[in-house]
């Protein structure tokens, strides 16, 4: 069976990094993981079968369609984690 991946995970990860750069939120691994999970929970998964030549062009089109939703959900997740970060037990900052 060919590998199926949830492309939303890749998009959210990329987008999150960009949005975090413009935010004053804590960027430790715990907070980043929380933001990532929260955002993904509120977005529909987008599964694709890898190793298909025509997929990449289609993915760019889909990304443009989803980009606004991704921005909104990542922004919401950042606000939630900012208000109640769960990193209290971590050591490095
Ligand atoms: Zn943190």
PDB file of the backbone (N, CA, C, O) and the ligand in Angstrom, with CONECT records:
HET     ZN  A 101       1
ATOM      1  N   UNK A   1       0.838  -1.201   0.000  1.00  0.00           N
ATOM      2  CA  UNK A   1       0.000   0.000   0.000  1.00  0.00           C
ATOM      3  C   UNK A   1       0.873   1.251   0.000  1.00  0.00           C
ATOM      4  O   UNK A   1       1.877   1.326   0.708  1.00  0.00           O
ATOM      5  N   UNK A   2       0.473   2.221  -0.800  1.00  0.00           N
ATOM      6  CA  UNK A   2       1.244   3.456  -0.845  1.00  0.00           C
ATOM      7  C   UNK A   2       1.025   4.263   0.428  1.00  0.00           C
ATOM      8  O   UNK A   2       0.013   4.135   1.117  1.00  0.00           O
ATOM      9  N   UNK A   3       2.001   5.085   0.703  1.00  0.00           N
ATOM     10  CA  UNK A   3       1.943   5.865   1.936  1.00  0.00           C
ATOM     11  C   UNK A   3       0.946   7.012   1.808  1.00  0.00           C
ATOM     12  O   UNK A   3       0.949   7.751   0.823  1.00  0.00           O
ATOM     13  N   UNK A   4       0.105   7.144   2.808  1.00  0.00           N
ATOM     14  CA  UNK A   4      -0.860   8.235   2.846  1.00  0.00           C
ATOM     15  C   UNK A   4      -0.463   9.198   3.964  1.00  0.00           C
ATOM     16  O   UNK A   4      -0.248   8.791   5.106  1.00  0.00           O
ATOM     17  N   UNK A   5      -0.372  10.468   3.617  1.00  0.00           N
ATOM     18  CA  UNK A   5      -0.026  11.432   4.657  1.00  0.00           C
ATOM     19  C   UNK A   5      -1.080  12.522   4.760  1.00  0.00           C
ATOM     20  O   UNK A   5      -1.769  12.849   3.794  1.00  0.00           O
ATOM     21  N   UNK A   6      -1.182  13.072   5.961  1.00  0.00           N
ATOM     22  CA  UNK A   6      -2.084  14.190   6.190  1.00  0.00           C
ATOM     23  C   UNK A   6      -1.310  15.478   5.902  1.00  0.00           C
ATOM     24  O   UNK A   6      -0.501  15.928   6.714  1.00  0.00           O
ATOM     25  N   UNK A   7      -1.571  16.053   4.743  1.00  0.00           N
ATOM     26  CA  UNK A   7      -0.792  17.220   4.343  1.00  0.00           C
ATOM     27  C   UNK A   7      -1.061  18.433   5.217  1.00  0.00           C
ATOM     28  O   UNK A   7      -0.237  19.343   5.303  1.00  0.00           O
ATOM     29  N   UNK A   8      -2.209  18.439   5.858  1.00  0.00           N
ATOM     30  CA  UNK A   8      -2.530  19.550   6.754  1.00  0.00           C
ATOM     31  C   UNK A   8      -1.458  19.695   7.835  1.00  0.00           C
ATOM     32  O   UNK A   8      -1.131  20.806   8.251  1.00  0.00           O
ATOM     33  N   UNK A   9      -0.918  18.564   8.283  1.00  0.00           N
ATOM     34  CA  UNK A   9       0.123  18.603   9.317  1.00  0.00           C
ATOM     35  C   UNK A   9       1.342  19.380   8.841  1.00  0.00           C
ATOM     36  O   UNK A   9       1.933  20.149   9.599  1.00  0.00           O
ATOM     37  N   UNK A  10       1.716  19.174   7.576  1.00  0.00           N
ATOM     38  CA  UNK A  10       2.895  19.853   7.020  1.00  0.00           C
ATOM     39  C   UNK A  10       2.618  21.348   6.862  1.00  0.00           C
ATOM     40  O   UNK A  10       3.449  22.189   7.204  1.00  0.00           O
ATOM     41  N   UNK A  11       1.437  21.655   6.338  1.00  0.00           N
ATOM     42  CA  UNK A  11       1.079  23.070   6.148  1.00  0.00           C
ATOM     43  C   UNK A  11       1.041  23.811   7.477  1.00  0.00           C
ATOM     44  O   UNK A  11       1.577  24.911   7.607  1.00  0.00           O
ATOM     45  N   UNK A  12       0.403  23.194   8.454  1.00  0.00           N
ATOM     46  CA  UNK A  12       0.266  23.857   9.756  1.00  0.00           C
ATOM     47  C   UNK A  12       1.644  24.065  10.386  1.00  0.00           C
ATOM     48  O   UNK A  12       1.912  25.117  10.967  1.00  0.00           O
ATOM     49  N   UNK A  13       2.500  23.079  10.271  1.00  0.00           N
ATOM     50  CA  UNK A  13       3.842  23.193  10.844  1.00  0.00           C
ATOM     51  C   UNK A  13       4.591  24.378  10.231  1.00  0.00           C
ATOM     52  O   UNK A  13       5.153  25.201  10.953  1.00  0.00           O
ATOM     53  N   UNK A  14       4.598  24.460   8.913  1.00  0.00           N
ATOM     54  CA  UNK A  14       5.278  25.564   8.217  1.00  0.00           C
ATOM     55  C   UNK A  14       4.684  26.907   8.616  1.00  0.00           C
ATOM     56  O   UNK A  14       5.396  27.858   8.937  1.00  0.00           O
ATOM     57  N   UNK A  15       3.370  26.952   8.584  1.00  0.00           N
ATOM     58  CA  UNK A  15       2.686  28.205   8.848  1.00  0.00           C
ATOM     59  C   UNK A  15       2.876  28.651  10.285  1.00  0.00           C
ATOM     60  O   UNK A  15       3.050  29.838  10.563  1.00  0.00           O
ATOM     61  N   UNK A  16       2.843  27.699  11.181  1.00  0.00           N
ATOM     62  CA  UNK A  16       3.014  27.990  12.597  1.00  0.00           C
ATOM     63  C   UNK A  16       4.371  28.645  12.852  1.00  0.00           C
ATOM     64  O   UNK A  16       4.460  29.617  13.603  1.00  0.00           O
ATOM     65  N   UNK A  17       5.416  28.121  12.236  1.00  0.00           N
ATOM     66  CA  UNK A  17       6.756  28.683  12.433  1.00  0.00           C
ATOM     67  C   UNK A  17       6.799  30.150  12.014  1.00  0.00           C
ATOM     68  O   UNK A  17       7.402  30.982  12.691  1.00  0.00           O
ATOM     69  N   UNK A  18       6.156  30.454  10.895  1.00  0.00           N
ATOM     70  CA  UNK A  18       6.120  31.846  10.424  1.00  0.00           C
ATOM     71  C   UNK A  18       5.367  32.737  11.395  1.00  0.00           C
ATOM     72  O   UNK A  18       5.811  33.838  11.720  1.00  0.00           O
ATOM     73  N   UNK A  19       4.211  32.246  11.858  1.00  0.00           N
ATOM     74  CA  UNK A  19       3.386  33.060  12.752  1.00  0.00           C
ATOM     75  C   UNK A  19       4.054  33.229  14.121  1.00  0.00           C
ATOM     76  O   UNK A  19       3.900  34.266  14.767  1.00  0.00           O
ATOM     77  N   UNK A  20       4.785  32.220  14.550  1.00  0.00           N
ATOM     78  CA  UNK A  20       5.472  32.316  15.839  1.00  0.00           C
ATOM     79  C   UNK A  20       6.554  33.387  15.800  1.00  0.00           C
ATOM     80  O   UNK A  20       6.800  34.072  16.794  1.00  0.00           O
ATOM     81  N   UNK A  21       7.202  33.527  14.635  1.00  0.00           N
ATOM     82  CA  UNK A  21       8.256  34.532  14.491  1.00  0.00           C
ATOM     83  C   UNK A  21       7.710  35.933  14.733  1.00  0.00           C
ATOM     84  O   UNK A  21       8.412  36.809  15.238  1.00  0.00           O
ATOM     85  N   UNK A  22       6.449  36.129  14.367  1.00  0.00           N
ATOM     86  CA  UNK A  22       5.848  37.459  14.499  1.00  0.00           C
ATOM     87  C   UNK A  22       5.126  37.624  15.826  1.00  0.00           C
ATOM     88  O   UNK A  22       4.502  38.657  16.069  1.00  0.00           O
ATOM     89  N   UNK A  23       5.203  36.622  16.681  1.00  0.00           N
ATOM     90  CA  UNK A  23       4.476  36.672  17.944  1.00  0.00           C
ATOM     91  C   UNK A  23       5.455  36.715  19.105  1.00  0.00           C
ATOM     92  O   UNK A  23       6.585  36.238  18.989  1.00  0.00           O
ATOM     93  N   UNK A  24       5.018  37.293  20.236  1.00  0.00           N
ATOM     94  CA  UNK A  24       5.910  37.358  21.398  1.00  0.00           C
ATOM     95  C   UNK A  24       5.668  36.189  22.349  1.00  0.00           C
ATOM     96  O   UNK A  24       6.089  36.226  23.506  1.00  0.00           O
ATOM     97  N   UNK A  25       4.993  35.160  21.860  1.00  0.00           N
ATOM     98  CA  UNK A  25       4.699  34.000  22.692  1.00  0.00           C
ATOM     99  C   UNK A  25       5.964  33.181  22.967  1.00  0.00           C
ATOM    100  O   UNK A  25       6.928  33.219  22.202  1.00  0.00           O
ATOM    101  N   UNK A  26       5.931  32.441  24.081  1.00  0.00           N
ATOM    102  CA  UNK A  26       7.000  31.494  24.406  1.00  0.00           C
ATOM    103  C   UNK A  26       7.115  30.477  23.265  1.00  0.00           C
ATOM    104  O   UNK A  26       6.113  29.988  22.743  1.00  0.00           O
ATOM    105  N   UNK A  27       8.371  30.172  22.890  1.00  0.00           N
ATOM    106  CA  UNK A  27       8.562  29.255  21.763  1.00  0.00           C
ATOM    107  C   UNK A  27       9.250  27.963  22.179  1.00  0.00           C
ATOM    108  O   UNK A  27       9.972  27.356  21.389  1.00  0.00           O
ATOM    109  N   UNK A  28       9.024  27.544  23.421  1.00  0.00           N
ATOM    110  CA  UNK A  28       9.601  26.275  23.849  1.00  0.00           C
ATOM    111  C   UNK A  28       8.855  25.123  23.162  1.00  0.00           C
ATOM    112  O   UNK A  28       7.774  25.312  22.604  1.00  0.00           O
ATOM    113  N   UNK A  29       9.448  23.943  23.215  1.00  0.00           N
ATOM    114  CA  UNK A  29       8.874  22.797  22.493  1.00  0.00           C
ATOM    115  C   UNK A  29       7.470  22.465  22.979  1.00  0.00           C
ATOM    116  O   UNK A  29       6.604  22.093  22.187  1.00  0.00           O
ATOM    117  N   UNK A  30       7.246  22.601  24.288  1.00  0.00           N
ATOM    118  CA  UNK A  30       5.929  22.269  24.833  1.00  0.00           C
ATOM    119  C   UNK A  30       4.844  23.205  24.305  1.00  0.00           C
ATOM    120  O   UNK A  30       3.772  22.764  23.890  1.00  0.00           O
ATOM    121  N   UNK A  31       5.136  24.484  24.327  1.00  0.00           N
ATOM    122  CA  UNK A  31       4.145  25.449  23.851  1.00  0.00           C
ATOM    123  C   UNK A  31       3.908  25.257  22.354  1.00  0.00           C
ATOM    124  O   UNK A  31       2.771  25.312  21.885  1.00  0.00           O
ATOM    125  N   UNK A  32       4.988  25.032  21.612  1.00  0.00           N
ATOM    126  CA  UNK A  32       4.844  24.828  20.170  1.00  0.00           C
ATOM    127  C   UNK A  32       4.005  23.592  19.869  1.00  0.00           C
ATOM    128  O   UNK A  32       3.180  23.591  18.956  1.00  0.00           O
ATOM    129  N   UNK A  33       4.229  22.543  20.652  1.00  0.00           N
ATOM    130  CA  UNK A  33       3.478  21.305  20.448  1.00  0.00           C
ATOM    131  C   UNK A  33       2.005  21.511  20.769  1.00  0.00           C
ATOM    132  O   UNK A  33       1.133  20.997  20.068  1.00  0.00           O
ATOM    133  N   UNK A  34       1.729  22.265  21.828  1.00  0.00           N
ATOM    134  CA  UNK A  34       0.341  22.553  22.188  1.00  0.00           C
ATOM    135  C   UNK A  34      -0.354  23.359  21.096  1.00  0.00           C
ATOM    136  O   UNK A  34      -1.491  23.060  20.730  1.00  0.00           O
ATOM    137  N   UNK A  35       0.319  24.372  20.581  1.00  0.00           N
ATOM    138  CA  UNK A  35      -0.252  25.207  19.518  1.00  0.00           C
ATOM    139  C   UNK A  35      -0.537  24.349  18.284  1.00  0.00           C
ATOM    140  O   UNK A  35      -1.598  24.442  17.667  1.00  0.00           O
ATOM    141  N   UNK A  36       0.437  23.520  17.949  1.00  0.00           N
ATOM    142  CA  UNK A  36       0.320  22.641  16.788  1.00  0.00           C
ATOM    143  C   UNK A  36      -0.894  21.708  16.920  1.00  0.00           C
ATOM    144  O   UNK A  36      -1.679  21.567  15.983  1.00  0.00           O
ATOM    145  N   UNK A  37      -1.037  21.081  18.076  1.00  0.00           N
ATOM    146  CA  UNK A  37      -2.152  20.144  18.295  1.00  0.00           C
ATOM    147  C   UNK A  37      -3.495  20.869  18.296  1.00  0.00           C
ATOM    148  O   UNK A  37      -4.460  20.395  17.696  1.00  0.00           O
ATOM    149  N   UNK A  38      -3.556  22.011  18.965  1.00  0.00           N
ATOM    150  CA  UNK A  38      -4.804  22.769  19.021  1.00  0.00           C
ATOM    151  C   UNK A  38      -5.249  23.194  17.620  1.00  0.00           C
ATOM    152  O   UNK A  38      -6.418  23.052  17.261  1.00  0.00           O
ATOM    153  N   UNK A  39      -4.326  23.703  16.854  1.00  0.00           N
ATOM    154  CA  UNK A  39      -4.660  24.163  15.503  1.00  0.00           C
ATOM    155  C   UNK A  39      -5.127  22.991  14.637  1.00  0.00           C
ATOM    156  O   UNK A  39      -6.122  23.097  13.921  1.00  0.00           O
ATOM    157  N   UNK A  40      -4.401  21.878  14.709  1.00  0.00           N
ATOM    158  CA  UNK A  40      -4.764  20.716  13.887  1.00  0.00           C
ATOM    159  C   UNK A  40      -6.133  20.156  14.267  1.00  0.00           C
ATOM    160  O   UNK A  40      -6.863  19.672  13.403  1.00  0.00           O
ATOM    161  N   UNK A  41      -6.482  20.216  15.536  1.00  0.00           N
ATOM    162  CA  UNK A  41      -7.792  19.721  15.968  1.00  0.00           C
ATOM    163  C   UNK A  41      -8.931  20.509  15.347  1.00  0.00           C
ATOM    164  O   UNK A  41     -10.032  19.985  15.176  1.00  0.00           O
ATOM    165  N   UNK A  42      -8.674  21.761  15.011  1.00  0.00           N
ATOM    166  CA  UNK A  42      -9.729  22.597  14.464  1.00  0.00           C
ATOM    167  C   UNK A  42      -9.704  22.701  12.944  1.00  0.00           C
ATOM    168  O   UNK A  42     -10.490  23.434  12.345  1.00  0.00           O
ATOM    169  N   UNK A  43      -8.800  21.966  12.339  1.00  0.00           N
ATOM    170  CA  UNK A  43      -8.719  21.976  10.870  1.00  0.00           C
ATOM    171  C   UNK A  43      -9.020  20.582  10.339  1.00  0.00           C
ATOM    172  O   UNK A  43      -8.729  19.576  10.984  1.00  0.00           O
ATOM    173  N   UNK A  44      -9.601  20.547   9.167  1.00  0.00           N
ATOM    174  CA  UNK A  44      -9.880  19.245   8.556  1.00  0.00           C
ATOM    175  C   UNK A  44      -8.580  18.626   8.057  1.00  0.00           C
ATOM    176  O   UNK A  44      -7.744  19.326   7.485  1.00  0.00           O
ATOM    177  N   UNK A  45      -8.398  17.337   8.263  1.00  0.00           N
ATOM    178  CA  UNK A  45      -7.215  16.688   7.690  1.00  0.00           C
ATOM    179  C   UNK A  45      -7.297  16.674   6.173  1.00  0.00           C
ATOM    180  O   UNK A  45      -8.391  16.653   5.609  1.00  0.00           O
ATOM    181  N   UNK A  46      -6.157  16.686   5.516  1.00  0.00           N
ATOM    182  CA  UNK A  46      -6.145  16.607   4.058  1.00  0.00           C
ATOM    183  C   UNK A  46      -5.151  15.523   3.643  1.00  0.00           C
ATOM    184  O   UNK A  46      -3.940  15.740   3.590  1.00  0.00           O
ATOM    185  N   UNK A  47      -5.709  14.354   3.352  1.00  0.00           N
ATOM    186  CA  UNK A  47      -4.872  13.199   3.072  1.00  0.00           C
ATOM    187  C   UNK A  47      -4.505  13.117   1.599  1.00  0.00           C
ATOM    188  O   UNK A  47      -5.344  13.310   0.719  1.00  0.00           O
ATOM    189  N   UNK A  48      -3.240  12.828   1.351  1.00  0.00           N
ATOM    190  CA  UNK A  48      -2.796  12.596  -0.022  1.00  0.00           C
ATOM    191  C   UNK A  48      -1.915  11.356  -0.070  1.00  0.00           C
ATOM    192  O   UNK A  48      -1.260  10.995   0.907  1.00  0.00           O
ATOM    193  N   UNK A  49      -1.918  10.718  -1.227  1.00  0.00           N
ATOM    194  CA  UNK A  49      -1.029   9.593  -1.461  1.00  0.00           C
ATOM    195  C   UNK A  49       0.253  10.161  -2.045  1.00  0.00           C
ATOM    196  O   UNK A  49       0.224  10.868  -3.053  1.00  0.00           O
ATOM    197  N   UNK A  50       1.373   9.853  -1.414  1.00  0.00           N
ATOM    198  CA  UNK A  50       2.657  10.425  -1.848  1.00  0.00           C
ATOM    199  C   UNK A  50       3.180   9.731  -3.103  1.00  0.00           C
ATOM    200  O   UNK A  50       2.633   8.727  -3.559  1.00  0.00           O
ATOM    201  N   UNK A  51       4.250  10.296  -3.641  1.00  0.00           N
ATOM    202  CA  UNK A  51       4.926   9.761  -4.825  1.00  0.00           C
ATOM    203  C   UNK A  51       4.074   9.814  -6.091  1.00  0.00           C
ATOM    204  O   UNK A  51       4.185   8.960  -6.970  1.00  0.00           O
ATOM    205  N   UNK A  52       3.251  10.802  -6.162  1.00  0.00           N
ATOM    206  CA  UNK A  52       2.483  11.004  -7.380  1.00  0.00           C
ATOM    207  C   UNK A  52       2.881  12.356  -7.963  1.00  0.00           C
ATOM    208  O   UNK A  52       2.778  13.386  -7.295  1.00  0.00           O
ATOM    209  N   UNK A  53       3.336  12.342  -9.211  1.00  0.00           N
ATOM    210  CA  UNK A  53       3.865  13.541  -9.833  1.00  0.00           C
ATOM    211  C   UNK A  53       2.915  14.721  -9.848  1.00  0.00           C
ATOM    212  O   UNK A  53       3.316  15.859  -9.603  1.00  0.00           O
ATOM    213  N   UNK A  54       1.664  14.446 -10.135  1.00  0.00           N
ATOM    214  CA  UNK A  54       0.710  15.546 -10.313  1.00  0.00           C
ATOM    215  C   UNK A  54       0.230  16.133  -8.987  1.00  0.00           C
ATOM    216  O   UNK A  54      -0.449  17.159  -8.957  1.00  0.00           O
ATOM    217  N   UNK A  55       0.588  15.473  -7.908  1.00  0.00           N
ATOM    218  CA  UNK A  55       0.077  15.901  -6.609  1.00  0.00           C
ATOM    219  C   UNK A  55       0.585  17.289  -6.208  1.00  0.00           C
ATOM    220  O   UNK A  55      -0.173  18.094  -5.667  1.00  0.00           O
ATOM    221  N   UNK A  56       1.861  17.571  -6.470  1.00  0.00           N
ATOM    222  CA  UNK A  56       2.446  18.817  -5.986  1.00  0.00           C
ATOM    223  C   UNK A  56       1.711  20.059  -6.487  1.00  0.00           C
ATOM    224  O   UNK A  56       1.449  20.978  -5.712  1.00  0.00           O
ATOM    225  N   UNK A  57       1.379  20.092  -7.768  1.00  0.00           N
ATOM    226  CA  UNK A  57       0.683  21.248  -8.317  1.00  0.00           C
ATOM    227  C   UNK A  57      -0.675  21.411  -7.656  1.00  0.00           C
ATOM    228  O   UNK A  57      -1.094  22.521  -7.328  1.00  0.00           O
ATOM    229  N   UNK A  58      -1.350  20.294  -7.468  1.00  0.00           N
ATOM    230  CA  UNK A  58      -2.658  20.346  -6.824  1.00  0.00           C
ATOM    231  C   UNK A  58      -2.530  20.810  -5.375  1.00  0.00           C
ATOM    232  O   UNK A  58      -3.373  21.555  -4.876  1.00  0.00           O
ATOM    233  N   UNK A  59      -1.476  20.368  -4.711  1.00  0.00           N
ATOM    234  CA  UNK A  59      -1.282  20.752  -3.313  1.00  0.00           C
ATOM    235  C   UNK A  59      -1.125  22.256  -3.158  1.00  0.00           C
ATOM    236  O   UNK A  59      -1.637  22.843  -2.205  1.00  0.00           O
ATOM    237  N   UNK A  60      -0.416  22.883  -4.098  1.00  0.00           N
ATOM    238  CA  UNK A  60      -0.252  24.333  -4.025  1.00  0.00           C
ATOM    239  C   UNK A  60      -1.592  25.048  -4.124  1.00  0.00           C
ATOM    240  O   UNK A  60      -1.839  26.033  -3.428  1.00  0.00           O
ATOM    241  N   UNK A  61      -2.446  24.543  -4.995  1.00  0.00           N
ATOM    242  CA  UNK A  61      -3.786  25.121  -5.130  1.00  0.00           C
ATOM    243  C   UNK A  61      -4.584  24.923  -3.851  1.00  0.00           C
ATOM    244  O   UNK A  61      -5.249  25.841  -3.371  1.00  0.00           O
ATOM    245  N   UNK A  62      -4.511  23.716  -3.305  1.00  0.00           N
ATOM    246  CA  UNK A  62      -5.244  23.440  -2.072  1.00  0.00           C
ATOM    247  C   UNK A  62      -4.724  24.301  -0.930  1.00  0.00           C
ATOM    248  O   UNK A  62      -5.498  24.805  -0.116  1.00  0.00           O
ATOM    249  N   UNK A  63      -3.411  24.465  -0.880  1.00  0.00           N
ATOM    250  CA  UNK A  63      -2.813  25.268   0.185  1.00  0.00           C
ATOM    251  C   UNK A  63      -3.364  26.691   0.152  1.00  0.00           C
ATOM    252  O   UNK A  63      -3.678  27.273   1.190  1.00  0.00           O
ATOM    253  N   UNK A  64      -3.477  27.241  -1.060  1.00  0.00           N
ATOM    254  CA  UNK A  64      -4.012  28.600  -1.181  1.00  0.00           C
ATOM    255  C   UNK A  64      -5.450  28.662  -0.657  1.00  0.00           C
ATOM    256  O   UNK A  64      -5.868  29.663  -0.075  1.00  0.00           O
ATOM    257  N   UNK A  65      -6.196  27.579  -0.875  1.00  0.00           N
ATOM    258  CA  UNK A  65      -7.571  27.556  -0.374  1.00  0.00           C
ATOM    259  C   UNK A  65      -7.642  27.471   1.144  1.00  0.00           C
ATOM    260  O   UNK A  65      -8.532  28.041   1.773  1.00  0.00           O
ATOM    261  N   UNK A  66      -6.681  26.744   1.721  1.00  0.00           N
ATOM    262  CA  UNK A  66      -6.719  26.506   3.169  1.00  0.00           C
ATOM    263  C   UNK A  66      -5.973  27.558   3.975  1.00  0.00           C
ATOM    264  O   UNK A  66      -6.114  27.630   5.196  1.00  0.00           O
ATOM    265  N   UNK A  67      -5.172  28.380   3.284  1.00  0.00           N
ATOM    266  CA  UNK A  67      -4.237  29.233   4.012  1.00  0.00           C
ATOM    267  C   UNK A  67      -4.925  30.154   5.028  1.00  0.00           C
ATOM    268  O   UNK A  67      -4.430  30.339   6.140  1.00  0.00           O
ATOM    269  N   UNK A  68      -6.054  30.721   4.641  1.00  0.00           N
ATOM    270  CA  UNK A  68      -6.759  31.627   5.559  1.00  0.00           C
ATOM    271  C   UNK A  68      -7.207  30.883   6.815  1.00  0.00           C
ATOM    272  O   UNK A  68      -7.035  31.369   7.933  1.00  0.00           O
ATOM    273  N   UNK A  69      -7.785  29.694   6.614  1.00  0.00           N
ATOM    274  CA  UNK A  69      -8.223  28.886   7.756  1.00  0.00           C
ATOM    275  C   UNK A  69      -7.047  28.541   8.665  1.00  0.00           C
ATOM    276  O   UNK A  69      -7.151  28.612   9.890  1.00  0.00           O
ATOM    277  N   UNK A  70      -5.934  28.167   8.048  1.00  0.00           N
ATOM    278  CA  UNK A  70      -4.751  27.795   8.836  1.00  0.00           C
ATOM    279  C   UNK A  70      -4.279  28.990   9.660  1.00  0.00           C
ATOM    280  O   UNK A  70      -3.976  28.852  10.845  1.00  0.00           O
ATOM    281  N   UNK A  71      -4.217  30.160   9.030  1.00  0.00           N
ATOM    282  CA  UNK A  71      -3.783  31.368   9.737  1.00  0.00           C
ATOM    283  C   UNK A  71      -4.677  31.637  10.943  1.00  0.00           C
ATOM    284  O   UNK A  71      -4.188  31.924  12.035  1.00  0.00           O
ATOM    285  N   UNK A  72      -5.982  31.544  10.740  1.00  0.00           N
ATOM    286  CA  UNK A  72      -6.941  31.822  11.812  1.00  0.00           C
ATOM    287  C   UNK A  72      -6.786  30.813  12.954  1.00  0.00           C
ATOM    288  O   UNK A  72      -6.729  31.200  14.121  1.00  0.00           O
ATOM    289  N   UNK A  73      -6.719  29.541  12.622  1.00  0.00           N
ATOM    290  CA  UNK A  73      -6.650  28.509  13.662  1.00  0.00           C
ATOM    291  C   UNK A  73      -5.332  28.558  14.431  1.00  0.00           C
ATOM    292  O   UNK A  73      -5.311  28.350  15.644  1.00  0.00           O
ATOM    293  N   UNK A  74      -4.233  28.833  13.728  1.00  0.00           N
ATOM    294  CA  UNK A  74      -2.941  28.949  14.420  1.00  0.00           C
ATOM    295  C   UNK A  74      -2.966  30.166  15.347  1.00  0.00           C
ATOM    296  O   UNK A  74      -2.457  30.117  16.467  1.00  0.00           O
ATOM    297  N   UNK A  75      -3.559  31.245  14.870  1.00  0.00           N
ATOM    298  CA  UNK A  75      -3.650  32.464  15.683  1.00  0.00           C
ATOM    299  C   UNK A  75      -4.471  32.199  16.961  1.00  0.00           C
ATOM    300  O   UNK A  75      -4.099  32.630  18.052  1.00  0.00           O
ATOM    301  N   UNK A  76      -5.586  31.484  16.798  1.00  0.00           N
ATOM    302  CA  UNK A  76      -6.422  31.147  17.953  1.00  0.00           C
ATOM    303  C   UNK A  76      -5.644  30.275  18.941  1.00  0.00           C
ATOM    304  O   UNK A  76      -5.701  30.490  20.152  1.00  0.00           O
ATOM    305  N   UNK A  77      -4.921  29.296  18.410  1.00  0.00           N
ATOM    306  CA  UNK A  77      -4.146  28.384  19.258  1.00  0.00           C
ATOM    307  C   UNK A  77      -3.052  29.145  20.010  1.00  0.00           C
ATOM    308  O   UNK A  77      -2.795  28.875  21.183  1.00  0.00           O
ATOM    309  N   UNK A  78      -2.416  30.089  19.333  1.00  0.00           N
ATOM    310  CA  UNK A  78      -1.380  30.903  19.984  1.00  0.00           C
ATOM    311  C   UNK A  78      -1.984  31.670  21.164  1.00  0.00           C
ATOM    312  O   UNK A  78      -1.389  31.738  22.239  1.00  0.00           O
ATOM    313  N   UNK A  79      -3.164  32.242  20.954  1.00  0.00           N
ATOM    314  CA  UNK A  79      -3.808  33.007  22.028  1.00  0.00           C
ATOM    315  C   UNK A  79      -4.139  32.127  23.232  1.00  0.00           C
ATOM    316  O   UNK A  79      -3.962  32.536  24.380  1.00  0.00           O
ATOM    317  N   UNK A  80      -4.622  30.913  22.957  1.00  0.00           N
ATOM    318  CA  UNK A  80      -4.982  29.989  24.039  1.00  0.00           C
ATOM    319  C   UNK A  80      -3.744  29.611  24.858  1.00  0.00           C
ATOM    320  O   UNK A  80      -3.774  29.632  26.088  1.00  0.00           O
ATOM    321  N   UNK A  81      -2.662  29.266  24.166  1.00  0.00           N
ATOM    322  CA  UNK A  81      -1.444  28.841  24.862  1.00  0.00           C
ATOM    323  C   UNK A  81      -0.799  30.028  25.586  1.00  0.00           C
ATOM    324  O   UNK A  81      -0.202  29.867  26.650  1.00  0.00           O
ATOM    325  N   UNK A  82      -0.926  31.197  25.006  1.00  0.00           N
ATOM    326  CA  UNK A  82      -0.375  32.400  25.623  1.00  0.00           C
ATOM    327  C   UNK A  82      -1.061  32.662  26.971  1.00  0.00           C
ATOM    328  O   UNK A  82      -0.412  33.020  27.954  1.00  0.00           O
ATOM    329  N   UNK A  83      -2.371  32.475  26.993  1.00  0.00           N
ATOM    330  CA  UNK A  83      -3.133  32.724  28.219  1.00  0.00           C
ATOM    331  C   UNK A  83      -2.827  31.696  29.291  1.00  0.00           C
ATOM    332  O   UNK A  83      -2.708  32.043  30.466  1.00  0.00           O
ATOM    333  N   UNK A  84      -2.697  30.432  28.901  1.00  0.00           N
ATOM    334  CA  UNK A  84      -2.411  29.400  29.901  1.00  0.00           C
ATOM    335  C   UNK A  84      -1.367  28.425  29.391  1.00  0.00           C
ATOM    336  O   UNK A  84      -1.689  27.307  28.989  1.00  0.00           O
ATOM    337  N   UNK A  85      -0.100  28.862  29.412  1.00  0.00           N
ATOM    338  CA  UNK A  85       0.971  27.959  28.980  1.00  0.00           C
ATOM    339  C   UNK A  85       1.117  26.777  29.943  1.00  0.00           C
ATOM    340  O   UNK A  85       0.905  26.913  31.148  1.00  0.00           O
ATOM    341  N   UNK A  86       1.478  25.630  29.395  1.00  0.00           N
ATOM    342  CA  UNK A  86       1.586  24.430  30.228  1.00  0.00           C
ATOM    343  C   UNK A  86       3.036  23.990  30.370  1.00  0.00           C
ATOM    344  O   UNK A  86       3.317  22.808  30.571  1.00  0.00           O
ATOM    345  N   UNK A  87       3.956  24.945  30.264  1.00  0.00           N
ATOM    346  CA  UNK A  87       5.382  24.605  30.235  1.00  0.00           C
ATOM    347  C   UNK A  87       6.057  24.758  31.589  1.00  0.00           C
ATOM    348  O   UNK A  87       7.285  24.742  31.676  1.00  0.00           O
ATOM    349  N   UNK A  88       5.257  24.907  32.659  1.00  0.00           N
ATOM    350  CA  UNK A  88       5.809  25.245  33.962  1.00  0.00           C
ATOM    351  C   UNK A  88       6.878  24.281  34.453  1.00  0.00           C
ATOM    352  O   UNK A  88       7.787  24.676  35.183  1.00  0.00           O
ATOM    353  N   UNK A  89       6.771  23.018  34.054  1.00  0.00           N
ATOM    354  CA  UNK A  89       7.736  22.044  34.551  1.00  0.00           C
ATOM    355  C   UNK A  89       8.963  21.901  33.653  1.00  0.00           C
ATOM    356  O   UNK A  89       9.822  21.056  33.907  1.00  0.00           O
ATOM    357  N   UNK A  90       9.050  22.714  32.615  1.00  0.00           N
ATOM    358  CA  UNK A  90      10.221  22.562  31.761  1.00  0.00           C
ATOM    359  C   UNK A  90      11.386  23.392  32.299  1.00  0.00           C
ATOM    360  O   UNK A  90      11.184  24.353  33.042  1.00  0.00           O
ATOM    361  N   UNK A  91      12.590  23.016  31.922  1.00  0.00           N
ATOM    362  CA  UNK A  91      13.757  23.639  32.541  1.00  0.00           C
ATOM    363  C   UNK A  91      14.376  24.724  31.675  1.00  0.00           C
ATOM    364  O   UNK A  91      14.560  25.851  32.137  1.00  0.00           O
ATOM    365  N   UNK A  92      14.694  24.409  30.450  1.00  0.00           N
ATOM    366  CA  UNK A  92      15.328  25.459  29.646  1.00  0.00           C
ATOM    367  C   UNK A  92      14.274  26.378  29.051  1.00  0.00           C
ATOM    368  O   UNK A  92      13.142  25.958  28.811  1.00  0.00           O
ATOM    369  N   UNK A  93      14.630  27.585  28.823  1.00  0.00           N
ATOM    370  CA  UNK A  93      13.695  28.574  28.329  1.00  0.00           C
ATOM    371  C   UNK A  93      14.341  29.368  27.225  1.00  0.00           C
ATOM    372  O   UNK A  93      13.716  30.266  26.662  1.00  0.00           O
TER     373      UNK A  93
HETATM  374 ZN    ZN A 101       6.748  27.499  26.767  1.00  0.00          ZN
END
